[in-house]
Amino acid sequence: MPRATLPNAIEIEYDTFGSPSDPALLLVAGFTSQLISWDPDLCEMLASRGRYVIRYDNRDCGLSTHLDGITVDVERATEIFLFGHDEKIDCPYDLSDMAADGIGVLDHLGIDSAHIMGVSMGGMIVQAMAIDHPDRIASATSIMSTTGERDYGEPTAESLAVLLADPPADRQAYIDGAADYAVWASKAHFDLERARRFAAAAYDRAFYPEGSTRQMAAILTSGDRAEGLADLRVPMLVIHGTDDTLITPSGGERTAEITPGAELLMLDDMGHDLPVPLWPVIVDAVIAHSDRNP
């Protein structure tokens, strides 16, 4: 796969689908998720609708740069986030830095303006891209994400426990652990065998649990995006599932509420995932949104 070397010495692994002559659509993955979390068949579906699809590994994940050995106090960061203290902790990067990585991929490819779409933490990064780099963004789609405000999108205790559990000790345990994703997945569409295949592919490509601590700290220490979203002039589509228990529906509803002109698409039978049966609905919405905002 190709790799973009950014001015800050971060290297970002990426790949593409479709024709570079088509409008660019940059896909931003979620917490600890590699670019392969964007299913190739979904990418091909988007490309077949006239989009130049770009997916990439966030820093500290997949085959992009790992910031080995830099420790962060995630427990303290969580306390500060939950209780609203003004204390700052050391963190090597925040969501704006991760947003700049995505813009760096566009720079590397010579793309002046792109449509962007992100899921979960990727939705947070997409929001940061739109706030920090509005002149580079034709339209934004934030899926199963939230504004960073403490009172919205709060996870259930069961989902949070799965998210924060220690990583499995070996490959088979990691694959077997895919069954735990059912706690936040789409109730009507969860496919355990598909989840297990994906877990195996992710483990074999780049198992790097250390990066999760720094990515989590980036989420917790970045503050909320409410003020930036309230002033945003980038066209925003918000998609959220009514079954989502990891970022509960109020996260998406709040994002649409405070972003001027935002469209909100709430999907029944969708949890914190992108189930195959809902791809046509999601693709139609994203393509229509970007067509309205070329």
C-alpha positions in Angstrom: 0.0 0.0 0.0 1.2 3.6 -0.5 2.2 5.8 2.3 2.1 9.6 2.8 5.0 11.1 4.8 3.7 14.3 6.4 5.7 17.4 7.4 5.5 16.4 11.1 7.3 13.1 10.2 4.1 11.1 10.8 3.7 8.5 8.1 0.1 7.6 7.1 -0.7 4.3 5.3 -3.6 4.6 2.8 -5.2 3.1 -0.3 -7.7 4.2 -2.8 -10.7 3.0 -4.9 -12.1 4.5 -8.1 -10.8 7.2 -10.4 -8.7 10.2 -9.2 -10.8 12.3 -11.7 -13.9 11.8 -9.5 -14.7 13.9 -6.4 -12.6 12.7 -3.5 -14.2 11.0 -0.5 -11.9 10.6 2.5 -12.9 7.8 5.0 -11.8 8.2 8.6 -11.8 5.1 10.9 -12.8 4.9 14.5 -11.0 4.2 17.8 -8.2 1.6 17.2 -9.8 0.7 13.9 -7.5 0.2 10.9 -8.4 1.2 7.3 -9.6 -2.3 6.7 -12.6 -1.5 8.9 -13.9 0.2 5.8 -15.0 -2.9 4.0 -13.6 -3.0 0.4 -17.1 -3.9 -0.9 -18.5 -0.7 0.7 -15.6 1.3 -0.7 -16.3 -0.2 -4.2 -20.0 0.6 -3.8 -19.1 4.3 -3.1 -16.5 4.3 -6.0 -19.1 2.9 -8.4 -21.3 6.0 -7.6 -18.5 8.3 -8.9 -16.3 8.9 -5.9 -12.5 8.6 -5.5 -12.5 6.8 -2.2 -9.5 7.1 0.1 -9.2 5.2 3.4 -6.2 5.4 5.8 -4.8 4.2 9.1 -4.9 6.9 11.8 -1.6 7.5 13.6 -0.9 4.9 16.4 -2.9 2.3 14.5 -2.5 -0.1 11.6 0.6 0.5 9.5 0.8 4.2 10.1 3.3 5.7 12.6 3.3 4.3 16.1 4.4 6.6 18.9 6.1 3.7 20.7 6.9 4.2 24.4 5.0 7.5 25.0 2.9 6.9 28.0 -0.3 8.8 29.0 -2.4 8.7 32.2 -5.7 7.6 30.7 -7.3 7.0 34.1 -6.6 10.6 35.1 -7.7 11.9 31.7 -11.0 10.0 32.2 -11.5 11.6 35.6 -10.8 15.0 34.2 -13.3 14.5 31.4 -16.0 13.1 33.6 -15.8 15.7 36.3 -14.8 18.7 34.3 -11.6 19.6 36.0 -9.4 22.2 34.4 -6.2 20.2 34.9 -4.2 19.3 31.8 -2.3 16.1 31.3 0.5 15.4 28.9 -0.7 13.8 25.7 1.3 13.6 22.5 -1.5 14.6 20.2 -5.2 15.5 20.1 -8.1 15.1 17.7 -7.0 18.3 15.8 -3.6 16.7 15.2 -5.3 13.6 13.9 -7.5 15.7 11.7 -4.4 17.4 10.3 -3.1 13.9 9.4 -6.1 13.4 7.1 -5.6 16.8 5.5 -1.9 15.7 5.0 -3.1 12.7 3.0 -5.1 15.0 0.8 -2.0 17.2 0.4 0.0 14.2 -0.6 -2.5 13.2 -3.2 -2.8 16.8 -4.5 -6.4 17.1 -3.6 -7.6 20.7 -2.7 -11.1 19.8 -1.6 -12.7 16.6 -0.5 -15.9 15.1 1.0 -15.1 13.5 4.3 -16.9 10.7 6.3 -15.9 9.2 9.6 -17.3 6.7 12.1 -17.2 7.0 15.9 -13.8 8.6 16.8 -13.5 9.1 13.0 -16.6 11.2 13.2 -15.0 13.3 15.9 -11.9 13.7 13.6 -14.2 14.6 10.7 -15.8 17.3 12.8 -12.4 18.6 13.8 -11.3 18.6 10.1 -14.4 20.7 9.2 -13.8 23.1 12.0 -10.1 23.5 11.5 -9.9 23.2 7.7 -13.2 24.4 6.3 -11.7 25.6 3.1 -10.6 22.0 2.3 -13.9 20.3 3.0 -16.7 20.1 0.5 -19.1 18.2 2.8 -18.8 16.2 6.0 -20.6 13.1 7.2 -20.4 12.2 10.9 -21.6 8.6 11.7 -22.3 7.2 15.2 -20.3 10.0 16.8 -20.8 12.9 19.2 -19.7 16.5 20.0 -17.4 15.6 22.9 -19.9 17.2 25.4 -20.1 15.0 28.5 -23.9 14.9 28.6 -24.5 13.5 25.2 -23.8 10.1 23.6 -22.9 8.5 27.0 -22.2 4.8 26.6 -24.0 2.1 28.6 -22.0 0.5 31.3 -21.9 -2.8 29.4 -20.5 -1.2 26.2 -18.0 0.8 28.0 -16.7 -2.2 29.9 -16.1 -4.0 26.6 -14.4 -1.0 25.0 -12.0 -0.5 27.9 -11.2 -4.2 28.6 -7.6 -5.3 28.5 -6.6 -6.6 25.1 -6.7 -10.4 24.7 -3.4 -12.2 25.3 -3.2 -14.1 22.0 -4.6 -14.3 18.5 -7.4 -16.8 19.2 -8.6 -14.9 22.2 -8.7 -11.8 20.1 -10.8 -13.5 17.5 -13.1 -15.1 20.1 -13.5 -11.7 21.7 -15.4 -10.5 18.6 -18.5 -12.0 20.2 -18.4 -9.2 22.8 -19.0 -6.6 20.0 -22.7 -7.8 20.0 -23.2 -5.6 23.0 -23.1 -2.5 20.8 -23.8 -4.0 17.3 -27.0 -3.7 15.3 -29.4 -6.1 17.0 -31.0 -7.3 13.8 -27.8 -7.6 11.7 -24.9 -8.7 13.9 -22.9 -11.4 12.0 -20.6 -13.2 14.4 -18.7 -15.1 11.7 -18.1 -11.9 9.8 -16.9 -10.2 13.0 -14.5 -13.0 13.7 -13.1 -12.9 10.2 -12.5 -9.2 10.6 -10.9 -9.6 14.0 -8.5 -12.2 12.5 -7.6 -9.9 9.6 -7.0 -6.9 12.0 -4.9 -9.0 14.3 -2.7 -10.3 11.5 -2.3 -7.0 9.8 -1.3 -4.9 12.8 -2.0 -5.9 16.4 -1.0 -2.8 18.4 -2.9 -2.3 21.7 -0.4 0.3 23.0 -1.8 2.8 20.5 -5.3 2.6 22.1 -4.1 4.4 25.3 -2.9 7.5 23.3 -5.9 7.5 21.0 -8.3 7.4 24.0 -6.3 10.2 25.7 -6.6 12.3 22.5 -10.4 11.9 22.6 -10.6 12.7 26.3 -8.3 15.7 26.3 -9.5 17.5 23.1 -12.4 19.2 24.8 -15.8 19.4 23.1 -16.5 20.8 19.6 -19.8 22.5 20.4 -18.6 26.1 19.8 -16.8 25.1 16.6 -19.8 23.1 15.3 -22.2 26.0 16.1 -20.2 28.3 13.8 -19.6 25.6 11.1 -20.5 26.4 7.5 -19.4 23.1 6.1 -22.5 21.1 5.0 -23.0 18.3 7.6 -24.8 15.0 7.4 -25.2 13.1 10.7 -26.1 9.4 10.7 -26.8 7.5 13.8 -28.4 4.2 14.8 -31.2 3.9 17.3 -29.6 0.7 18.6 -26.2 2.3 19.4 -25.2 1.6 23.0 -21.5 2.7 22.7 -22.3 6.3 21.6 -25.9 6.5 22.3 -28.3 8.3 19.9 -28.2 11.6 21.7 -24.6 12.0 20.5 -25.8 12.2 16.9 -28.9 14.2 17.7 -26.8 16.8 19.5 -24.3 17.0 16.6 -27.1 17.8 14.2 -28.9 20.1 16.6 -26.0 22.5 17.0 -24.5 22.4 13.5 -26.2 25.0 11.2 -28.2 23.3 8.4 -27.2 19.8 9.4 -29.2 16.8 8.1 -29.9 14.0 10.6 -30.6 10.4 9.5 -31.5 8.1 12.3 -31.5 4.5 11.3 -33.6 1.8 13.0 -31.8 -1.6 13.5 -28.4 0.1 13.4 -26.0 0.0 16.4 -22.4 1.0 16.6 -21.4 -0.6 13.3 -22.1 -0.5 9.6 -24.1 -3.6 8.9 -24.2 -4.8 5.3 -28.0 -4.6 4.9 -27.9 -0.9 5.6 -25.1 0.0 3.2 -27.5 1.0 0.4 -29.3 3.4 2.6 -26.0 4.9 3.9 -24.4 5.1 0.5 -27.5 6.8 -1.0 -27.5 9.4 1.8 -23.8 10.1 1.5 -23.9 10.4 -2.3 -27.0 12.6 -2.2 -25.4 14.8 0.4 -22.2 15.2 -1.5 -24.0 15.8 -4.8 -25.9 18.7 -3.2 -22.5 20.1 -2.0 -20.0 19.6 -4.9 
